[in-house]
């Protein structure tokens, strides 16, 4: 189950058990539309993808030292941002 999607789509859900289902604060079972949950796209996903693709901080700092901030942004940061745009 995509817990993030369930929490975003069903704000009354406070607990999720992959086998038992989703429940509200009173322990009542909340019926989940799995098609809706599976279709949900995390609007924050670009952040995680960018973080995985950026070079290590030490490598970035070394690049800045040798090439300057403008080259660092153009060569290391902008390509990743363009590959994974916001929203």
Secondary structure, 3 states (H helix, E strand, C coil): CCHHHHHHHCCCEEEEECCCEEEECCCCEECCCHHHHHHCCCCCHHHHHHHHHCCCHHHHHHHHHHHCHHHHHHHHHHHHHHHCCCC
